[in-house]
Amino acid sequence: MGRVKTVNSSVFITFVIILLFLGIVIYNYDFEAVLDRETGIDGLSDYIHESDEIVVEAGSDEITSVYAYLTGQEVQIRFEYGQFFIGSLRESCTGRGDWSDGVVVSSNELSLNEQETEDFIAVFSEIKPEYYVDEDSIPDEPGLDNPAGCVIIRTQTKEYFLQIGNEHSQSEYRYLNVDGINRLYLVSNRMYSQLTDLTEM
């Protein structure tokens, strides 16, 4: 009888030790790190969510023009009828406004080869932000009150208006708004870089 009690006590003690061990493991488990790996950006999982939205969807052959304005450089870039033009313009781009129709100073044609043109159009023919964010919770200033850049993409049947904000403080993404809708995205820097690269040609 005493032996049974001893065995039962040993089992009970072992069970308690296992529970304590599991408790310590769970307590120290870095759930935030797991969430960070899911979002791909360290420390941002509480307000960043993966997005599967396509905010611009137009075949490369459907785009008739792309107008862009870079606030910091005070430059307007135009692609239309297969040609690129760049010129100086001092405007803001808080809306579609005058920047898209303004008279530029010393407009010049840019010479892009066929591959460079295709690469440019590919960037703007489909835009799928990697993330969307809870706007009320972000620690950054997204910079959409005075955007770093604005883009108008036109097809025969549709027009898209993009506002490109600040670069995120902890990543290589930029804030993006599309058509003024109350939805804030993080998108790859590639689109903004594609435009700034043209100003250096």
Backbone torsions as a table, in degrees:
resi	resn	phi	psi	omega
1	MET	NA	-42.1	178.9
2	GLY	-63.9	-35.5	-179.8
3	ARG	-65.2	-38.9	179.3
4	VAL	-62.5	-42.7	179.2
5	LYS	-62.6	-39.4	-179.6
6	THR	-64.5	-43.9	178.9
7	VAL	-61.9	-46.5	-179.8
8	ASN	-61.6	-39.5	178.4
9	SER	-64.3	-41.2	179.6
10	SER	-63.5	-42.3	178.7
11	VAL	-62.6	-43.6	-179.2
12	PHE	-63.3	-43.9	179.9
13	ILE	-63.6	-43.1	178.6
14	THR	-61.0	-42.5	179.8
15	PHE	-61.9	-43.2	179.1
16	VAL	-63.7	-41.7	179.7
17	ILE	-62.3	-41.9	178.7
18	ILE	-62.4	-44.1	179.0
19	LEU	-61.4	-43.2	178.7
20	LEU	-62.3	-42.1	179.4
21	PHE	-62.3	-46.3	178.8
22	LEU	-62.3	-38.1	178.5
23	GLY	-62.3	-42.0	179.1
24	ILE	-64.8	-42.9	-179.5
25	VAL	-61.7	-47.2	-178.8
26	ILE	-65.0	-40.1	-179.0
27	TYR	-62.3	-39.2	-176.8
28	ASN	-89.7	-3.6	-178.1
29	TYR	-68.0	130.3	-175.1
30	ASP	-88.3	83.4	179.7
31	PHE	-62.9	-34.1	179.2
32	GLU	-61.4	-38.7	179.4
33	ALA	-62.9	-40.1	178.5
34	VAL	-62.6	-45.9	178.4
35	LEU	-62.5	-38.0	178.2
36	ASP	-61.3	-41.0	179.0
37	ARG	-65.2	-32.5	178.7
38	GLU	-69.4	-37.8	179.1
39	THR	-84.0	-26.3	179.0
40	GLY	89.0	-0.8	179.7
41	ILE	-129.5	119.1	-175.6
42	ASP	-60.9	133.2	170.9
43	GLY	77.8	11.8	-174.2
44	LEU	-119.7	11.0	-170.4
45	SER	-68.9	-19.5	-176.0
46	ASP	-74.3	-20.4	-179.5
47	TYR	-133.5	2.9	178.6
48	ILE	-110.9	137.1	-177.2
49	HIS	-132.9	141.1	178.0
50	GLU	-64.5	141.3	-177.4
51	SER	-116.1	139.7	173.1
52	ASP	-116.2	17.2	-179.6
53	GLU	-79.9	143.2	169.4
54	ILE	-107.4	111.2	-172.9
55	VAL	-90.7	-21.4	172.8
56	VAL	-133.3	125.5	179.5
57	GLU	-140.3	103.5	179.7
58	ALA	-148.4	130.5	178.3
59	GLY	-60.6	149.6	-179.3
60	SER	-55.6	-34.2	-179.1
61	ASP	-82.0	-6.4	-179.9
62	GLU	-90.7	-21.6	-176.7
63	ILE	-72.4	124.3	178.8
64	THR	-96.4	-29.6	178.8
65	SER	-159.5	153.4	171.5
66	VAL	-132.9	119.6	175.0
67	TYR	-110.4	134.7	179.8
68	ALA	-137.7	149.6	175.9
69	TYR	-134.7	129.5	178.1
70	LEU	-108.1	114.7	-172.0
71	THR	-64.7	-47.4	-176.4
72	GLY	-62.8	-36.6	-179.5
73	GLN	-88.7	-12.2	-176.4
74	GLU	52.9	52.2	-175.6
75	VAL	-129.7	136.4	171.8
76	GLN	-106.0	132.7	176.8
77	ILE	-116.4	132.7	-179.7
78	ARG	-128.1	132.6	170.0
79	PHE	-120.3	120.8	176.4
80	GLU	-157.6	143.8	-180.0
81	TYR	53.8	36.1	176.1
82	GLY	77.0	7.6	-178.3
83	GLN	-122.2	150.7	178.8
84	PHE	-111.6	137.9	176.2
85	PHE	-133.8	147.7	178.8
86	ILE	-137.9	140.1	-180.0
87	GLY	-157.2	160.6	-179.8
88	SER	-78.7	140.7	179.7
89	LEU	-160.0	131.0	178.9
90	ARG	-107.2	103.2	179.9
91	GLU	-148.6	170.7	166.5
92	SER	-104.0	167.0	177.4
93	CYS	-132.9	50.3	176.1
94	THR	-71.9	-16.8	175.1
95	GLY	-146.2	-172.2	178.4
96	ARG	-61.3	-46.6	166.6
97	GLY	41.5	-159.4	-172.7
98	ASP	-77.3	-18.6	-175.0
99	TRP	-61.9	-30.7	-176.8
100	SER	-80.7	-24.5	-178.7
101	ASP	-116.8	3.0	-176.3
102	GLY	-67.3	156.7	178.4
103	VAL	-82.6	115.6	-177.5
104	VAL	-84.0	157.1	179.0
105	VAL	-98.1	134.9	176.2
106	SER	46.9	60.3	178.9
107	SER	-71.7	135.2	179.9
108	ASN	-126.4	147.5	175.7
109	GLU	-84.6	136.7	176.4
110	LEU	-96.9	139.6	179.6
111	SER	-100.8	105.3	176.5
112	LEU	-113.5	139.0	177.3
113	ASN	-76.9	177.4	-174.5
114	GLU	-61.8	-42.0	-179.0
115	GLN	-66.6	-41.5	178.7
116	GLU	-63.2	-38.4	177.8
117	THR	-66.0	-44.0	178.9
118	GLU	-62.8	-40.3	179.3
119	ASP	-63.6	-41.0	179.3
120	PHE	-63.1	-48.5	-178.1
121	ILE	-64.5	-36.8	-179.0
122	ALA	-61.3	-36.9	-179.4
123	VAL	-62.6	-37.5	-174.0
124	PHE	-99.4	-5.4	-178.9
125	SER	-80.1	-26.9	174.4
126	GLU	-144.5	120.1	179.3
127	ILE	-120.2	116.0	-179.8
128	LYS	-124.4	98.5	180.0
129	PRO	-59.2	141.9	178.9
130	GLU	-71.4	-31.7	-175.0
131	TYR	-143.5	156.3	163.5
132	TYR	-120.9	157.4	-173.2
133	VAL	-127.5	154.6	172.0
134	ASP	-78.7	106.2	-170.6
135	GLU	-59.9	-32.4	-176.8
136	ASP	-75.7	-10.6	-172.9
137	SER	-112.3	-5.0	-172.8
138	ILE	-71.2	141.6	-180.0
139	PRO	-84.0	-13.9	-177.1
140	ASP	-92.7	168.2	164.8
141	GLU	-95.3	113.0	-174.5
142	PRO	-65.8	-21.3	173.9
143	GLY	79.6	25.0	-178.7
144	LEU	-92.9	-6.1	171.9
145	ASP	-69.9	-31.7	174.3
146	ASN	-140.1	81.0	-170.1
147	PRO	-60.6	151.6	174.0
148	ALA	-68.0	-27.1	179.1
149	GLY	-164.5	156.9	175.5
150	CYS	-132.2	149.5	-178.8
151	VAL	-138.0	135.8	170.0
152	ILE	-116.5	121.5	178.2
153	ILE	-109.3	125.7	-177.5
154	ARG	-119.9	137.5	168.0
155	THR	-117.9	-175.6	178.6
156	GLN	-65.1	-25.3	-172.6
157	THR	-122.1	-8.3	-172.8
158	LYS	-147.4	156.7	176.3
159	GLU	-134.1	135.4	177.4
160	TYR	-116.9	138.6	178.5
161	PHE	-120.5	118.6	-177.5
162	LEU	-113.6	138.0	171.1
163	GLN	-116.9	122.8	-177.5
164	ILE	-101.9	121.5	-175.9
165	GLY	-97.3	-153.3	-177.9
166	ASN	-71.7	160.7	171.6
167	GLU	-74.9	139.6	179.2
168	HIS	-63.6	141.7	-172.3
169	SER	-66.9	-21.5	-175.6
170	GLN	-122.5	19.4	-177.2
171	SER	-160.0	173.8	177.9
172	GLU	-99.9	46.4	176.6
173	TYR	-120.8	157.7	175.9
174	ARG	-121.4	149.5	175.2
175	TYR	-71.1	145.4	-176.9
176	LEU	-143.1	137.3	170.1
177	ASN	-122.9	144.6	-177.5
178	VAL	-123.1	122.7	175.1
179	ASP	58.2	25.8	175.8
180	GLY	69.5	8.2	180.0
181	ILE	-70.6	146.7	-177.7
182	ASN	-75.6	70.0	-179.5
183	ARG	-151.7	126.6	-175.2
184	LEU	-113.2	129.0	-176.5
185	TYR	-116.7	163.4	164.4
186	LEU	-115.0	127.6	-176.3
187	VAL	-128.5	152.3	179.0
188	SER	-54.6	145.7	179.2
189	ASN	-66.4	-7.6	-173.2
190	ARG	-58.0	-40.4	-177.6
191	MET	-63.7	-46.3	179.7
192	TYR	-65.9	-40.7	178.8
193	SER	-63.6	-35.0	178.9
194	GLN	-59.7	-36.4	-179.8
195	LEU	-77.5	-45.6	-178.0
196	THR	-65.5	-31.2	177.3
197	ASP	-61.5	-34.2	179.6
198	LEU	-65.8	-30.3	-179.4
199	THR	-73.2	-14.1	-178.5
200	GLU	-98.9	2.5	-178.9
201	MET	-81.2	NA	NA
